[in-house]
Amino acid sequence: MTVPVFGSAARRRAPSPVARGWAARLRPFAVVALVVPVMGVPLWLVVVTAGKSQGEALSPDLSLPSRWHLWENLAQVWQQGEVPMAFLGSLLVVAPSVVLVLTFGSMASWILARRASRPNAVLYALAISGIVLPPAVVTIVLLLRQLGLAGSPVGMIGVYVGIYLSTVIFFVTGFVRTVPVSLEEAARMDGAGPVRVFFSVILPLLRPVLATATILICLYVWNDVFYAFFVVGGRLDTLPLNLFQVANAGLYLNNWHLIFAYVILMSLPLLIVFAIAQRRIISGITGGAVK
């Protein structure tokens, strides 16, 4: 006797199709309402401040400039801030760092995922411990001096690879476990060695997770000023390090319009790359979800 009553009560409590339809329609608006204050307001502050004159930008706010000086401020920063050289320095460090950390991290993840044993479990725990354990900057600098790599792009690339290798291993290892082992066995039966199996079979299947890892690593390395200051500070300029140096030297003292204009120039390369590659990134992610 209690079962029909319980079922009818459950049916009465269940939302109607009309309510579910309204909830589905309102969900995008709710997401936009949450995202706009978090991302839109800071972006608006950067753009309007970069477009103001020095007097209007003394106290940055969300108001529009009385007259737009955006292109003038960008041109002044480009000339005075040595942006082209700093951009080349960032590119010289970021591109090899991203390629090496993704390659080595993918190889290590493949081995850790396929060879399930207690020592490998310990190695995996040690490998991902770098996510929560901050590296010792003093030890890194002393080690680079002993190796003769202090102040060089090679040393900076090695630091970034060591720091963010844990992030790639954490993302990729779980994804490798979803790849069928039969694909590797078929390649080995055709005479492929371990290197060819990895680059011909495993690496193409890792594009979805590597797309996400690439975005994260690019953001971390491109915007880094802390480690660059201690390793290559004064010998090689990157965009964030150059902004810190010119602001610290007083070139942009009380010139918030120039600082925010520099931030726009520093962010444009990544925005352009992501705008061009967004279709491949999204297709890779959706392809991994379907798989």
Phi, psi and omega per residue, in radians:
M1 nan -0.509 -3.093
T2 -1.399 -0.374 -3.079
V3 -1.156 -0.833 3.116
P4 -1.093 -0.646 3.127
V5 -1.120 -0.758 3.136
F6 -1.117 -0.702 3.130
G7 -1.150 -0.724 3.119
S8 -1.156 -0.650 3.097
A9 -1.130 -0.678 3.117
A10 -1.147 -0.668 3.120
R11 -1.164 -0.621 3.115
R12 -1.188 -0.612 -3.130
R13 -1.350 -0.392 -3.110
A14 -1.175 2.399 3.135
P15 -1.164 2.557 -3.127
S16 -1.314 2.819 3.095
P17 -1.048 -0.562 3.113
V18 -1.148 -0.751 3.122
A19 -1.119 -0.724 3.105
R20 -1.130 -0.618 3.096
G21 -1.133 -0.752 3.100
W22 -1.135 -0.669 3.115
A23 -1.111 -0.691 3.115
A24 -1.161 -0.614 3.132
R25 -1.273 -0.608 -3.088
L26 -1.435 -0.296 -3.080
R27 -1.072 -0.786 3.103
P28 -1.062 -0.662 3.124
F29 -1.158 -0.630 3.105
A30 -1.161 -0.701 3.112
V31 -1.119 -0.758 3.111
V32 -1.096 -0.707 3.140
A33 -1.108 -0.504 3.097
L34 -1.453 -0.612 -3.056
V35 -1.340 -0.671 -3.054
V36 -1.026 -0.837 3.114
P37 -1.123 -0.573 -3.065
V38 -1.342 -0.726 -3.068
M39 -1.880 -0.631 -3.061
G40 -1.237 -0.704 -3.092
V41 -1.147 -0.855 3.080
P42 -1.055 -0.692 3.119
L43 -1.112 -0.746 3.095
W44 -1.087 -0.710 3.124
L45 -1.082 -0.716 3.134
V46 -1.126 -0.801 -3.046
V47 -1.195 -0.830 -3.080
V48 -1.217 -0.589 3.104
T49 -1.221 -0.681 3.102
A50 -1.154 -0.385 -3.141
G51 -1.619 0.026 -3.098
K52 -1.648 2.909 3.016
S53 -1.408 3.028 -3.097
Q54 -1.094 -0.716 -3.127
G55 -1.143 -0.731 -3.131
E56 -1.254 -0.440 -3.075
A57 -1.623 0.097 3.134
L58 -1.077 -0.630 3.077
S59 -2.122 1.606 -3.060
P60 -1.029 2.295 3.070
D61 -2.550 -3.059 -3.050
L62 -1.581 0.057 -3.096
S63 -1.307 2.650 3.101
L64 -1.278 2.583 3.065
P65 -1.229 2.607 3.085
S66 -1.144 -0.539 3.056
R67 -2.576 2.298 -3.060
W68 -1.292 2.238 3.072
H69 -2.114 0.479 -3.011
L70 -1.089 -0.883 -3.104
W71 -1.152 -0.628 3.098
E72 -1.131 -0.741 3.137
N73 -1.178 -0.692 3.104
L74 -1.119 -0.712 3.115
A75 -1.153 -0.681 3.131
Q76 -1.147 -0.729 3.106
V77 -1.140 -0.721 -3.141
W78 -1.041 -0.660 -3.096
Q79 -1.451 -0.811 -3.032
Q80 -1.455 -0.512 -3.035
G81 -1.563 0.047 -3.124
E82 0.929 0.821 -3.098
V83 -1.140 -0.723 -3.125
P84 -1.011 -0.758 3.131
M85 -1.180 -0.683 3.108
A86 -1.156 -0.633 3.101
F87 -1.121 -0.747 3.096
L88 -1.102 -0.672 3.101
G89 -1.114 -0.741 3.097
S90 -1.115 -0.751 3.135
L91 -1.121 -0.647 -3.134
L92 -1.138 -0.505 -3.117
V93 -1.632 -0.713 -3.000
V94 -1.233 -0.859 -3.033
A95 -1.033 -0.919 3.123
P96 -1.134 -0.621 -3.126
S97 -1.087 -0.791 -3.113
V98 -1.149 -0.778 -3.120
V99 -1.101 -0.800 -3.086
L100 -1.200 -0.746 -3.093
V101 -1.195 -0.611 3.095
L102 -1.229 -0.699 -3.133
T103 -1.178 -0.920 -3.122
F104 -1.161 -0.672 3.121
G105 -1.138 -0.670 3.109
S106 -1.169 -0.727 3.112
M107 -1.090 -0.811 3.141
A108 -1.113 -0.689 3.138
S109 -1.121 -0.672 3.125
W110 -1.079 -0.783 -3.140
I111 -1.165 -0.794 -3.104
L112 -1.151 -0.554 -3.119
A113 -1.381 -0.564 -3.045
R114 -1.548 -0.502 -3.098
R115 -1.827 1.558 -3.109
A116 -1.443 1.854 3.100
S117 -2.655 2.897 -3.127
R118 -1.113 -0.783 3.089
P119 -1.047 -0.695 3.116
N120 -1.172 -0.580 3.070
A121 -1.118 -0.688 3.082
V122 -1.158 -0.727 3.109
L123 -1.093 -0.684 3.113
Y124 -1.122 -0.736 3.103
A125 -1.088 -0.714 3.094
L126 -1.179 -0.635 -3.098
A127 -1.149 -0.725 -3.100
I128 -1.535 -0.064 3.116
S129 -1.150 -0.362 3.105
G130 -1.149 -0.253 3.110
I131 -1.215 -0.650 -3.073
V132 -1.803 -0.335 -3.132
L133 -1.714 1.997 -3.130
P134 -1.226 2.443 3.112
P135 -1.227 2.589 3.123
A136 -1.445 1.957 -3.045
V137 -1.148 -0.737 -3.105
V138 -1.089 -0.759 3.130
T139 -1.107 -0.701 3.128
I140 -1.086 -0.802 -3.125
V141 -1.113 -0.751 3.128
L142 -1.122 -0.698 3.123
L143 -1.146 -0.720 3.118
L144 -1.137 -0.614 3.084
R145 -1.147 -0.696 3.110
Q146 -1.131 -0.587 3.140
L147 -1.498 -0.118 -3.111
G148 1.330 0.379 -3.099
L149 -1.926 0.055 -3.135
A150 -1.170 2.329 3.131
G151 1.393 0.142 -3.117
S152 -1.950 2.668 3.064
P153 -1.044 -0.588 3.129
V154 -1.090 -0.744 3.099
G155 -1.119 -0.696 3.134
M156 -1.161 -0.699 3.101
I157 -1.107 -0.745 3.112
G158 -1.082 -0.653 3.108
V159 -1.127 -0.801 -3.138
Y160 -1.131 -0.705 3.122
V161 -1.088 -0.759 3.142
G162 -1.171 -0.633 -3.091
I163 -1.251 -0.797 -2.993
Y164 -1.715 0.095 3.061
L165 -1.117 -0.617 3.128
S166 -1.094 -0.690 -3.139
T167 -1.096 -0.772 -3.135
V168 -1.150 -0.751 3.133
I169 -1.083 -0.703 3.138
F170 -1.092 -0.733 -3.115
F171 -1.286 -0.731 -2.921
V172 -1.464 -0.578 -3.050
T173 -1.027 -0.811 3.124
G174 -1.113 -0.593 3.131
F175 -1.241 -0.639 -3.138
V176 -1.099 -0.604 -3.129
R177 -1.124 -0.362 3.114
T178 -1.485 -0.187 3.132
V179 -1.387 2.227 -3.119
P180 -1.085 2.367 3.119
V181 -1.187 -0.408 -3.109
S182 -1.074 -0.499 3.101
L183 -1.133 -0.720 3.118
E184 -1.214 -0.701 3.137
E185 -1.105 -0.657 3.103
A186 -1.143 -0.691 3.111
A187 -1.155 -0.663 3.115
R188 -1.175 -0.624 3.100
M189 -1.148 -0.467 3.081
D190 -1.448 0.038 3.078
G191 1.683 0.181 -3.139
A192 -1.379 2.402 3.066
G193 -1.470 3.127 -3.113
P194 -1.030 -0.725 -3.115
V195 -1.138 -0.769 -3.136
R196 -1.200 -0.631 3.095
V197 -1.066 -0.737 -3.114
F198 -1.158 -0.881 -3.040
F199 -1.341 -0.461 -3.094
S200 -1.657 -0.511 -3.052
V201 -1.947 -0.926 -3.004
I202 -1.329 -0.871 -3.030
L203 -1.053 -0.734 3.087
P204 -1.074 -0.556 3.135
L205 -1.310 -0.254 -3.110
L206 -1.571 0.082 -3.090
R207 -0.988 -0.689 3.136
P208 -1.058 -0.878 -3.097
V209 -1.280 -0.551 3.099
L210 -1.210 -0.503 3.067
A211 -1.108 -0.784 3.097
T212 -1.132 -0.775 3.134
A213 -1.108 -0.641 3.122
T214 -1.089 -0.756 3.118
I215 -1.041 -0.825 -3.104
L216 -1.131 -0.818 -3.091
I217 -1.148 -0.717 3.108
C218 -1.051 -0.766 3.128
L219 -1.107 -0.765 -3.121
Y220 -1.097 -0.869 -3.038
V221 -1.275 -0.731 -3.085
W222 -1.112 -0.620 -3.068
N223 -1.695 0.080 -3.070
D224 -1.313 2.313 3.031
V225 -2.186 -0.395 -3.042
F226 -1.174 -1.033 -3.102
Y227 -1.222 -0.600 3.105
A228 -1.101 -0.604 -3.130
F229 -1.119 -0.698 -3.088
F230 -1.445 -0.502 -3.035
V231 -1.626 -0.873 -3.061
V232 -2.095 0.183 -3.125
G233 -1.016 2.232 -3.132
G234 1.530 -0.218 -3.131
R235 -1.988 -0.542 3.126
L236 -2.477 2.285 -3.133
D237 -1.720 2.240 2.872
T238 -1.874 2.948 -3.073
L239 -1.068 -0.892 3.103
P240 -1.100 -0.688 3.139
L241 -1.170 -0.662 3.111
N242 -1.163 -0.709 3.082
L243 -1.077 -0.737 3.107
F244 -1.093 -0.712 -3.091
Q245 -1.221 -0.788 -3.116
V246 -1.223 -0.576 3.081
A247 -1.236 -0.667 3.130
N248 -1.223 -0.510 3.124
A249 -1.351 -0.150 3.113
G250 1.647 0.041 -3.140
L251 -1.131 -0.629 -3.134
Y252 -1.909 0.419 -3.122
L253 -1.107 2.145 -3.106
N254 1.075 0.267 3.086
N255 -1.887 1.240 -3.102
W256 -1.128 -0.488 3.130
H257 -1.143 -0.600 3.104
L258 -1.328 -0.643 3.118
I259 -1.095 -0.795 -3.135
F260 -1.254 -0.527 3.038
A261 -1.142 -0.666 3.081
Y262 -1.130 -0.699 3.116
V263 -1.055 -0.683 3.107
I264 -1.121 -0.803 3.119
L265 -1.091 -0.653 -3.131
M266 -1.211 -0.518 -3.093
S267 -1.539 -0.358 -3.055
L268 -1.040 -0.769 -3.122
P269 -0.998 -0.786 3.131
L270 -1.163 -0.675 3.120
L271 -1.106 -0.706 3.139
I272 -1.159 -0.766 -3.140
V273 -1.088 -0.785 -3.128
F274 -1.185 -0.604 3.112
A275 -1.166 -0.640 3.133
I276 -1.300 -0.685 -3.025
A277 -1.672 0.120 -3.034
Q278 -1.116 -0.614 -3.140
R279 -1.123 -0.736 3.137
R280 -1.195 -0.668 -3.141
I281 -1.128 -0.810 -3.120
I282 -1.173 -0.710 3.114
S283 -1.142 -0.629 3.095
G284 -1.160 -0.722 -3.141
I285 -1.168 -0.782 3.128
T286 -1.170 -0.623 3.082
G287 -1.094 -0.709 3.080
G288 -1.157 -0.610 3.120
A289 -1.174 -0.706 3.121
V290 -1.154 -0.697 -3.131
K291 -1.100 nan nan
